[in-house]
């Protein structure tokens, strides 16, 4: 199940409590972002034991920018980042966000 993150405090807490998780930066107005969100949601539904979060860029622009700056990952929307032990391990954007790519990134798709 997807959970929304909309504050720096929430995100910082995730980095502390989750050993691995996905975060999707999602635009509420972009059709490409909508397609990525649907793929991300499909992944989340099929892998309910893996933590999946998202932020809506229009509603949490400051957090989105902070993540890009802190982790030196060029901001893109849509963009998904796999965090492991508080650090980004993998990221993809736009049409590269697929259920299969998400599974492959965590080693489930051989």
Buried (B, 14 or more C-beta within 10 A) or exposed (E): EBEEBBEBEBBEEBEEEBEEBBBBBBBEEBEBBEBBBEBBBEBBEEBEEBBBBBBBBEEBEEBBEBBBEEEEBEBBBBBBBBBEEEEBEBBBBBEEBBBEBBBEBBEEEE
